[in-house]
Amino acid sequence: MGKVTGFLEIERYDRKYAPVAERVKHFQEFVVPLTEKETRDQAARCMNCGIPYCHGTGSVAPGTPGCPVNNQIPDFNDLVYQGNWEEASRNLHSTNNFPEFTGRICPAPCEASCTLNIDDNPVTIKTIECAIVDRAWENGWVKPEPPVTKTGKKVAVIGSGPAGMSCAQQLARAGHDVHLFEKYAKAGGLLRYGIPDFKMQKNVIDRRVTQMEAEGVTFHYGVHVGGGAPGNGRAAIDPRQMLNEYDALALTGGAEAPRDLVIPGRDLDGIHFAMDFLPQQNRRVGNEPLGNVSEILAGDKHVVVIGGGDTGSDCIGTSFRQGAKSVTQLEIMPAPPEHENKGLTWPNWPLKMRTSSSQAEGAKREYAVLTQHFSGDNGKVAKLHCVQVDDKFKPLPGTEFELDAELVLLAMGFVHPVHEGLLKMLGVDLDQRGNVRANMSDYQTSRPNVFSAGDMRRGQSLVVWAIREGRLCARAIDAFLMGKTDLPR
């Protein structure tokens, strides 16, 4: 695996970013790829571990080390080191339908569990993965894989995010007639309408859609399954009627119900959910109409982002590119340690201080802060009234402070999928968290021919988990329809 002494001879060297002053002027990707030699040198650092946690147990349960899609990381590292890029691409695609997605936006739990991370020098796995698939596209190695024979079975996949796309692609390759339904104008789900273009440009999704169409997947855009009366150019379909038309349904929508902050002043203008703000900018970049909505723009405003996760970071980067006067990010959790205790955390995902590329563009970050109420002028938000909290989130007397805010973005996560419409119409059981109840063995809901995967089943999670669940759900559906399955895990 790699060069036997590579980790001793070669230092970790990863992709760099374009300078802040340059990249905030546009919405294009700004990661500077490594050269071929640099990438092969980094792959050479992969040692012959006794137990390669990078791909060892990631699919067992959340929080366990490794890659959720079970990428064969030491194998493709060795192939890159040997210069066999085409075989590396075949290996990578054997477990991951869309490695260009994960190579751009996955947080890389594989690197956290790398043996070399014991001294903070893991193999640059994410960078190598992205280099493999980008080279594969450049060289024409990524081709449609249509089935040899058709089964005569018809499957509807509802929701075209990464879970739905991977599920649909696998089912089409198994020979089923697959129809993928999307309520918006284009495929991709959160990848298209939530992830900013500066993190992942949308042509990356478009070329996969073209591949999937050539494999037999039929995309239905602007179709809201379970939606009310048609509106915003969308057609409404009753999912109960689909049960008569299709042999199986896969529910692969997102966890779209946002966590709200119900405090005094919440009704003031200028306070918005992150997912009302981010999709607007993605549509501008993609030359899509915004629809009948009020524009939300950060230009020349003091912006406060409430929530310290990835969505919050996306709001920060987007706000700076729109010309925000200042951006402050608030997090109710205490500041994490600068470095984890390796003896306690490795090879699991560690809690430690991380700075995203967007945060590095000039955001001010405040930890252990609770917003108590909003105030404003003429019905518009003007200030946040905050207080510091202890480790049990109780306010600390005497620590109250105010923040100027002309735009507040709520990025505190999502509680569960939307229940109204699709889920209530089908009458599927929900778990205690409000997600669709379906286990990880057969992905069946309480209705035997209705399956679920991705965020709709597990709650908000990573794109890599969505791809994994989509693949496994496809296997379950194929076995349900045919009595057996040859689809890979």
C-alpha positions as CSV (number, residue, x, y, z in Angstrom):
1,M,0.0,0.0,0.0
2,G,1.9,3.0,-1.2
3,K,5.6,3.2,-0.6
4,V,6.8,1.1,2.4
5,T,8.8,4.0,3.8
6,G,6.8,6.8,2.2
7,F,5.3,8.1,5.4
8,L,8.8,8.5,6.8
9,E,10.3,10.3,3.7
10,I,7.4,12.5,2.5
11,E,5.7,15.2,4.5
12,R,1.9,15.8,4.3
13,Y,1.1,18.4,1.7
14,D,-2.5,19.3,0.8
15,R,-4.4,21.5,-1.6
16,K,-4.2,25.2,-1.0
17,Y,-6.9,27.9,-1.4
18,A,-6.8,30.9,-3.6
19,P,-6.2,34.1,-1.6
20,V,-9.2,35.5,0.3
21,A,-9.1,38.8,-1.4
22,E,-9.3,37.1,-4.8
23,R,-11.8,34.3,-4.0
24,V,-14.5,36.4,-2.3
25,K,-15.0,38.2,-5.6
26,H,-16.7,35.2,-7.3
27,F,-18.7,32.1,-6.6
28,Q,-16.4,29.6,-8.4
29,E,-14.4,26.9,-6.7
30,F,-11.1,28.1,-5.4
31,V,-9.3,25.0,-4.3
32,V,-5.9,24.7,-6.1
33,P,-5.3,21.1,-7.1
34,L,-2.0,19.3,-6.5
35,T,0.2,18.4,-9.5
36,E,0.2,14.7,-10.6
37,K,3.6,14.2,-8.9
38,E,2.5,15.9,-5.7
39,T,-0.6,13.7,-5.6
40,R,1.4,10.5,-6.3
41,D,3.8,11.5,-3.5
42,Q,1.0,12.0,-1.1
43,A,-0.5,8.6,-2.1
44,A,2.9,7.1,-1.4
45,R,2.6,8.1,2.3
46,C,-0.2,5.4,2.8
47,M,1.4,2.7,4.9
48,N,0.5,-1.0,5.0
49,C,-1.6,-0.7,8.2
50,G,-2.5,-3.8,10.1
51,I,-6.0,-2.5,10.5
52,P,-6.8,0.4,8.0
53,Y,-9.5,2.2,10.0
54,C,-9.9,4.6,7.1
55,H,-12.3,2.1,5.4
56,G,-12.7,-0.4,8.2
57,T,-15.9,0.1,10.1
58,G,-17.5,3.3,8.8
59,S,-20.7,1.7,7.6
60,V,-21.5,0.0,11.0
61,A,-22.9,3.1,12.7
62,P,-22.5,6.8,12.9
63,G,-19.5,7.8,15.0
64,T,-17.5,4.7,14.2
65,P,-14.2,5.3,12.4
66,G,-13.8,5.1,8.7
67,C,-15.5,5.8,5.4
68,P,-19.3,5.3,5.4
69,V,-19.3,4.1,1.7
70,N,-16.4,1.7,2.5
71,N,-14.0,3.2,-0.1
72,Q,-11.0,0.9,-0.5
73,I,-8.7,3.7,0.4
74,P,-5.3,1.9,0.8
75,D,-6.0,0.2,-2.6
76,F,-6.7,3.3,-4.6
77,N,-3.8,5.1,-2.9
78,D,-1.4,2.4,-4.1
79,L,-2.8,2.5,-7.6
80,V,-2.2,6.3,-7.7
81,Y,1.3,5.8,-6.3
82,Q,1.9,3.3,-9.1
83,G,0.4,5.7,-11.7
84,N,-2.5,3.4,-12.6
85,W,-5.1,6.2,-12.5
86,E,-7.7,4.4,-14.6
87,E,-7.8,1.3,-12.3
88,A,-7.9,3.7,-9.3
89,S,-11.0,5.2,-10.8
90,R,-12.6,1.8,-11.3
91,N,-11.8,0.9,-7.7
92,L,-13.2,4.2,-6.4
93,H,-16.4,3.9,-8.4
94,S,-16.9,0.4,-7.1
95,T,-18.1,1.7,-3.8
96,N,-19.0,5.4,-4.4
97,N,-21.3,6.5,-7.2
98,F,-20.2,10.2,-6.9
99,P,-16.7,10.6,-5.6
100,E,-16.4,14.1,-7.0
101,F,-19.2,15.1,-4.6
102,T,-17.4,13.6,-1.5
103,G,-14.0,14.7,-2.8
104,R,-15.2,18.3,-2.6
105,I,-17.6,18.5,0.4
106,C,-17.1,15.5,2.7
107,P,-15.4,16.3,6.0
108,A,-13.2,13.2,5.6
109,P,-13.7,11.0,8.6
110,C,-11.3,8.7,6.8
111,E,-8.5,11.1,7.5
112,A,-9.4,11.4,11.1
113,S,-9.1,7.7,11.4
114,C,-5.9,7.4,9.4
115,T,-3.0,5.8,11.4
116,L,-0.8,8.7,10.5
117,N,-3.3,11.0,12.2
118,I,-1.9,9.8,15.5
119,D,0.7,12.6,15.1
120,D,-1.6,14.9,13.0
121,N,-0.2,13.9,9.6
122,P,-2.9,11.8,7.9
123,V,-2.7,10.8,4.3
124,T,-4.5,13.4,2.1
125,I,-7.2,10.9,1.3
126,K,-9.9,13.4,0.2
127,T,-7.5,15.2,-2.1
128,I,-6.4,12.0,-3.7
129,E,-10.0,10.8,-4.2
130,C,-11.0,14.1,-5.9
131,A,-7.9,13.9,-8.1
132,I,-8.8,10.4,-9.2
133,V,-12.3,11.2,-10.3
134,D,-11.5,14.6,-11.9
135,R,-8.8,12.8,-13.9
136,A,-11.3,10.1,-14.8
137,W,-13.8,12.7,-16.2
138,E,-11.0,14.5,-18.1
139,N,-9.9,11.3,-19.8
140,G,-13.4,10.0,-20.6
141,W,-13.2,7.0,-18.3
142,V,-16.6,7.7,-16.7
143,K,-19.2,6.3,-19.0
144,P,-22.8,5.3,-18.8
145,E,-23.3,1.7,-17.6
146,P,-26.7,0.7,-19.0
147,P,-28.2,-2.7,-18.1
148,V,-27.8,-5.6,-20.4
149,T,-31.4,-6.8,-19.8
150,K,-34.5,-5.1,-18.4
151,T,-36.5,-6.6,-15.6
152,G,-39.9,-5.1,-16.4
153,K,-40.2,-3.6,-12.9
154,K,-40.9,0.0,-12.4
155,V,-39.6,2.1,-9.4
156,A,-40.2,5.7,-8.4
157,V,-37.6,7.5,-6.4
158,I,-38.8,10.6,-4.7
159,G,-36.1,13.2,-4.0
160,S,-33.1,13.7,-6.2
161,G,-30.4,14.5,-3.7
162,P,-27.4,12.3,-3.3
163,A,-29.4,9.5,-1.7
164,G,-32.0,9.5,-4.5
165,M,-29.4,9.8,-7.2
166,S,-27.3,6.9,-6.0
167,C,-30.4,4.8,-5.4
168,A,-31.8,5.5,-8.8
169,Q,-28.5,4.9,-10.6
170,Q,-28.0,1.5,-8.9
171,L,-31.6,0.4,-9.7
172,A,-31.3,1.5,-13.3
173,R,-28.1,-0.5,-13.6
174,A,-30.0,-3.5,-12.2
175,G,-32.4,-3.2,-15.2
176,H,-35.4,-1.6,-13.6
177,D,-37.4,1.3,-15.1
178,V,-36.5,4.1,-12.7
179,H,-38.3,7.4,-12.5
180,L,-36.7,10.1,-10.3
181,F,-39.0,12.9,-9.0
182,E,-37.8,16.3,-8.0
183,K,-40.0,19.2,-6.9
184,Y,-37.4,21.8,-8.0
185,A,-36.2,22.7,-11.5
186,K,-33.0,20.6,-11.4
187,A,-31.6,17.5,-9.7
188,G,-29.2,17.5,-6.8
189,G,-31.3,18.4,-3.7
190,L,-29.1,20.1,-1.1
191,L,-26.1,19.7,-3.3
192,R,-27.6,22.0,-5.8
193,Y,-29.6,24.4,-3.7
194,G,-27.8,24.3,-0.4
195,I,-24.1,23.9,-1.0
196,P,-22.7,27.1,-2.5
197,D,-21.0,27.0,-5.9
198,F,-17.7,28.1,-4.4
199,K,-17.6,24.7,-2.7
200,M,-19.0,22.7,-5.5
201,Q,-19.9,24.0,-9.0
202,K,-23.1,22.5,-10.4
203,N,-21.7,21.2,-13.7
204,V,-20.4,18.5,-11.4
205,I,-24.0,17.4,-10.8
206,D,-25.1,18.0,-14.4
207,R,-22.7,15.6,-15.9
208,R,-23.8,12.8,-13.6
209,V,-27.4,13.5,-14.6
210,T,-26.4,13.1,-18.2
211,Q,-24.8,9.8,-17.3
212,M,-27.8,8.6,-15.4
213,E,-30.2,9.5,-18.3
214,A,-28.0,7.4,-20.6
215,E,-28.4,4.5,-18.1
216,G,-32.2,4.7,-18.3
217,V,-33.2,7.0,-15.4
218,T,-36.1,9.3,-16.2
219,F,-36.0,12.6,-14.4
220,H,-39.3,14.4,-13.6
221,Y,-38.6,18.0,-12.6
222,G,-41.0,20.5,-11.0
223,V,-43.1,17.7,-9.7
224,H,-44.1,17.9,-6.0
225,V,-45.1,14.4,-4.8
226,G,-47.5,14.9,-2.0
227,G,-47.7,18.7,-2.5
228,G,-50.8,20.7,-2.4
229,A,-52.5,22.4,-5.3
230,P,-50.0,23.1,-8.1
231,G,-48.1,26.3,-7.7
232,N,-44.7,27.9,-8.5
233,G,-44.8,26.0,-11.7
234,R,-44.9,22.7,-10.0
235,A,-47.2,19.8,-10.7
236,A,-48.7,18.0,-7.7
237,I,-48.9,14.2,-7.5
238,D,-50.7,12.0,-4.9
239,P,-48.2,9.4,-3.8
240,R,-51.1,7.0,-3.1
241,Q,-51.8,6.8,-6.8
242,M,-48.2,6.1,-7.5
243,L,-48.5,2.9,-5.4
244,N,-50.7,1.5,-8.2
245,E,-48.3,2.6,-11.0
246,Y,-45.0,1.6,-9.5
247,D,-43.7,-1.7,-8.1
248,A,-41.8,0.1,-5.4
249,L,-41.4,3.6,-4.0
250,A,-38.2,5.0,-2.5
251,L,-38.5,8.1,-0.2
252,T,-35.1,9.8,-0.5
253,G,-36.0,13.4,0.4
254,G,-34.2,15.6,2.8
255,A,-34.7,16.6,6.4
256,E,-36.1,20.0,5.5
257,A,-37.9,21.1,8.7
258,P,-35.4,23.7,10.1
259,R,-34.8,24.2,13.8
260,D,-36.3,27.6,14.8
261,L,-35.4,30.2,17.4
262,V,-38.7,31.1,19.0
263,I,-37.8,34.2,21.1
264,P,-39.2,37.7,21.3
265,G,-38.7,39.7,18.1
266,R,-38.6,36.6,15.8
267,D,-41.2,38.1,13.6
268,L,-39.1,41.1,12.6
269,D,-38.1,41.5,9.0
270,G,-34.5,40.4,8.2
271,I,-34.5,37.1,10.2
272,H,-34.4,34.1,7.9
273,F,-33.7,30.4,7.8
274,A,-30.4,29.6,6.1
275,M,-32.2,27.5,3.6
276,D,-34.3,30.5,2.5
277,F,-31.0,32.4,1.9
278,L,-28.6,29.9,0.4
279,P,-30.8,28.6,-2.5
280,Q,-31.5,32.1,-3.7
281,Q,-27.8,32.7,-4.4
282,N,-27.4,29.2,-6.0
283,R,-30.3,30.0,-8.3
284,R,-28.7,33.4,-9.2
285,V,-25.5,31.7,-10.1
286,G,-27.4,29.0,-12.1
287,N,-29.5,31.6,-13.9
288,E,-32.7,30.1,-12.5
289,P,-35.6,32.4,-11.6
290,L,-36.0,33.1,-7.9
291,G,-39.8,32.7,-8.1
292,N,-42.3,34.8,-6.2
293,V,-40.2,35.4,-3.2
294,S,-38.6,38.5,-1.5
295,E,-34.9,38.7,-2.2
296,I,-32.6,38.1,0.8
297,L,-29.2,39.8,0.3
298,A,-26.3,40.5,2.7
299,G,-24.8,43.4,0.8
300,D,-23.7,46.3,3.0
301,K,-25.3,44.8,6.1
302,H,-24.1,43.6,9.5
303,V,-24.9,39.9,9.3
304,V,-25.2,37.5,12.2
305,V,-25.3,33.7,11.6
306,I,-26.7,31.7,14.5
307,G,-25.3,28.2,14.3
308,G,-21.7,26.9,14.1
309,G,-21.9,24.1,11.6
310,D,-21.3,23.7,7.9
311,T,-24.6,25.4,6.9
312,G,-23.5,28.4,9.0
313,S,-20.1,28.5,7.2
314,D,-21.9,28.4,3.9
315,C,-23.9,31.4,5.0
316,I,-20.7,33.2,6.0
317,G,-19.0,32.7,2.6
318,T,-22.1,33.6,0.7
319,S,-22.6,36.8,2.8
320,F,-19.0,38.0,2.2
321,R,-19.4,37.4,-1.6
322,Q,-22.5,39.5,-1.5
323,G,-20.6,42.3,0.1
324,A,-21.6,42.1,3.8
325,K,-20.3,44.8,6.0
326,S,-19.5,42.3,8.8
327,V,-20.3,38.7,9.6
328,T,-20.5,37.3,13.1
329,Q,-21.2,33.6,13.8
330,L,-22.7,32.6,17.2
331,E,-22.5,29.1,18.6
332,I,-24.2,28.0,21.9
333,M,-21.7,25.3,22.5
334,P,-18.4,26.2,24.3
335,A,-15.3,26.6,22.2
336,P,-13.8,23.2,21.5
337,P,-10.2,22.4,22.3
338,E,-7.5,23.4,19.8
339,H,-6.2,19.8,19.8
340,E,-7.9,16.5,20.7
341,N,-6.5,13.9,23.1
342,K,-5.5,11.3,20.6
343,G,-5.4,8.6,23.3
344,L,-9.1,9.1,23.9
345,T,-10.4,9.9,20.5
346,W,-8.4,8.2,17.7
347,P,-9.6,6.6,15.4
348,N,-13.0,8.2,16.0
349,W,-14.0,11.7,14.8
350,P,-12.6,14.2,17.2
351,L,-14.2,17.3,18.7
352,K,-11.6,20.0,18.1
353,M,-11.4,23.6,16.9
354,R,-11.8,23.7,13.1
355,T,-11.8,26.8,10.9
356,S,-13.6,26.5,7.6
357,S,-12.5,28.3,4.5
358,S,-15.5,30.7,4.8
359,Q,-14.8,31.4,8.5
360,A,-11.2,32.2,7.5
361,E,-12.5,34.9,5.1
362,G,-13.1,37.3,8.1
363,A,-15.9,36.1,10.2
364,K,-16.0,36.8,14.0
365,R,-16.8,33.7,16.0
366,E,-18.5,33.8,19.4
367,Y,-18.9,30.6,21.5
368,A,-21.2,29.8,24.5
369,V,-23.6,32.5,23.4
370,L,-27.4,32.4,23.8
371,T,-29.6,34.9,21.9
372,Q,-32.4,36.0,24.2
373,H,-34.3,38.4,22.0
374,F,-34.3,40.5,18.8
375,S,-35.1,44.2,18.6
376,G,-35.5,46.5,15.7
377,D,-36.8,49.7,14.1
378,N,-39.8,50.0,11.8
379,G,-40.4,46.3,11.9
380,K,-36.9,45.4,10.8
381,V,-34.3,43.7,12.9
382,A,-31.5,45.9,14.2
383,K,-29.9,44.2,17.2
384,L,-29.5,40.8,18.9
385,H,-29.5,40.7,22.7
386,C,-27.3,38.0,23.9
387,V,-25.7,36.5,27.0
388,Q,-22.9,34.1,27.7
389,V,-23.9,30.7,29.0
390,D,-22.2,28.0,31.1
391,D,-21.6,24.4,30.0
392,K,-25.2,23.6,30.9
393,F,-26.5,26.5,28.7
394,K,-27.6,28.5,31.7
395,P,-27.2,32.3,31.3
396,L,-24.3,33.9,33.3
397,P,-25.5,37.1,35.0
398,G,-23.6,40.2,34.0
399,T,-22.4,38.8,30.6
400,E,-25.2,40.3,28.6
401,F,-24.2,42.1,25.3
402,E,-25.7,43.4,22.1
403,L,-24.8,42.9,18.4
404,D,-25.8,45.0,15.5
405,A,-27.7,42.9,12.9
406,E,-29.5,43.9,9.8
407,L,-29.6,40.3,8.5
408,V,-29.9,37.3,10.8
409,L,-29.5,33.8,9.4
410,L,-30.7,30.8,11.4
411,A,-28.4,27.8,10.7
412,M,-29.2,25.6,13.7
413,G,-29.8,22.4,11.8
414,F,-32.9,20.5,10.8
415,V,-35.2,18.5,13.1
416,H,-36.7,16.0,10.7
417,P,-38.3,15.7,7.2
418,V,-41.4,17.7,6.5
419,H,-44.4,15.6,7.6
420,E,-47.2,17.4,5.8
421,G,-48.0,16.1,2.3
422,L,-45.9,13.0,1.2
423,L,-45.4,11.3,4.5
424,K,-48.9,11.9,5.9
425,M,-50.5,10.8,2.7
426,L,-48.6,7.6,2.6
427,G,-49.2,7.0,6.3
428,V,-45.7,5.7,7.0
429,D,-44.6,5.3,10.6
430,L,-42.1,7.8,12.0
431,D,-39.5,7.2,14.7
432,Q,-39.1,9.1,17.9
433,R,-37.1,11.9,16.2
434,G,-39.8,12.4,13.5
435,N,-37.9,10.6,10.7
436,V,-39.3,7.9,8.5
437,R,-39.0,4.6,10.4
438,A,-37.0,2.1,8.4
439,N,-34.1,-0.1,9.5
440,M,-30.7,-0.5,7.8
441,S,-31.2,-4.1,6.8
442,D,-34.1,-3.8,4.3
443,Y,-34.9,0.0,4.4
444,Q,-38.6,-0.9,4.3
445,T,-41.0,1.5,5.9
446,S,-44.3,0.4,7.6
447,R,-45.6,-0.1,4.0
448,P,-43.8,-3.1,2.5
449,N,-43.4,-1.7,-1.0
450,V,-42.3,1.8,0.2
451,F,-38.6,2.2,1.2
452,S,-36.7,5.2,2.6
453,A,-33.0,6.2,2.7
454,G,-30.8,9.2,3.4
455,D,-31.8,12.2,5.5
456,M,-35.5,11.4,5.4
457,R,-34.7,8.2,7.2
458,R,-31.7,9.0,9.4
459,G,-32.1,12.8,9.9
460,Q,-29.6,15.4,8.7
461,S,-26.3,13.9,7.9
462,L,-23.4,13.9,5.5
463,V,-23.5,13.5,1.8
464,V,-21.3,10.4,2.1
465,W,-24.0,8.8,4.3
466,A,-26.7,9.7,1.8
467,I,-24.8,8.0,-1.0
468,R,-24.2,4.9,1.2
469,E,-27.9,4.6,2.2
470,G,-29.0,5.2,-1.4
471,R,-26.9,2.3,-2.6
472,L,-28.1,0.0,0.2
473,C,-31.7,1.0,-0.3
474,A,-31.3,0.1,-4.0
475,R,-30.0,-3.4,-3.0
476,A,-33.0,-3.8,-0.7
477,I,-35.5,-2.8,-3.4
478,D,-33.8,-5.0,-6.0
479,A,-34.0,-8.0,-3.6
480,F,-37.6,-7.2,-2.8
481,L,-38.6,-7.1,-6.5
482,M,-36.5,-10.0,-7.8
483,G,-36.0,-12.3,-4.8
484,K,-32.2,-11.7,-5.0
485,T,-29.8,-9.0,-5.8
486,D,-26.3,-8.7,-7.4
487,L,-26.0,-5.0,-6.7
488,P,-22.7,-4.3,-4.8
489,R,-22.9,-2.9,-1.3
